[in-house]
Amino acid sequence: MTQVLHTPPPAPVTAEDDLAALAARHGLSVSGARPSLPQYVRQLWARRHFIVAFATAKLTAQYAQAKLGQVWQIMTPLLNAAVYYFIFGILLGTKKGVPDYIPFLVTGVFIWTFTSSSIMTGTRAIAGNLGLVRALHFPRAALPISFCLQQLQQLLFSMCALVVILLCFGVPVAASWLLAIPALILQFTFNTGMSLIMARWGAKTPDISQLMPFVLRTWMYISGVMWNIDKLTKNHHGLPDWVNPVLKANPAAVYIDLMRYSLIDSFHASQLPAHVWIIATGWALVVGVGGFIYFWKAEETYGRG
């Protein structure tokens, strides 16, 4: 008599198990899967030439159809400054008691434009380039970073005009002008973080790009672009004591004041908030690093659906 051993039947193998095993056997991975954070940084660094070239190409094409061409890179912020000077400096009288008001105003307009344009272009970085996002595989953070780099390049063109304005209004060249370099680096880091945050929001909800001009306009008015925050708060005696330090510590005002302190000799250290470099560095690190991580966490979702 033979003894028959009964073994339990094997578990049914599903089609998903077969596909997963096949993919693992051939070293395949999910398309568009989010890499680890260190790997993501390495991918971005490997594409640094693309980021720079893309930013330069967008800047060149921005005014390609205009007869004056790249001259508009300087003319646009200058015309904005002229409008603000007429409305706020002359009609509203905010230039009273502010030495070197025109350099004060132009510096504020140029530095504010750098921040506002970086945020606006970042908001549309993914939603406005879906064809590129869906057609090619690359770290999506390259797009908002390249748009911020484009705005930095445009600011550097504008800074040439700013130097001429400073010299024409008798502002002397000084060693403090070198402080503009670390101030711009910190501002660029902050702007990039904000651009990355807004790029993720804009990719999920494109209508945000319609709301942002109103938010940015309000932010501009409370950041001392056209007036001196100290004089504004002193003229309104009913304001609580905490309003002045809060307004001066907001990041847009911090970077504007740092640039004014660097370039305009009549803008003194007493007009800066306490521990201004620590505040500027803190804003840059918190928003820059935090914005990058926040954007990276949604890497798999960009261009889907």
Secondary structure by P-SEA (a helix, b strand, c coil): cbbbbbccccccccaaaaaaaaaaaaccccccccccaaaaaaaaaaaaaaaaaaaaaaaaacccccccccccaaaaaaaaaaaaaaaccccccccccccaaaaaaaaaaaaaaaaaaaaaaaaacccccaaaaaccccccaaaaaaaaaaaaaaaaaaaaaaaaaaaaacccccccccaaaaaaaaaaaaaaaaaaaaaaaaaaccccccaaaaaaaaaaaaccccccaaaaaaaccccccaaaaaaaacaaaaaaaaaaaaccccccccccccaaaaaaaaaaaaaaaaaaaaaaaaccccccc
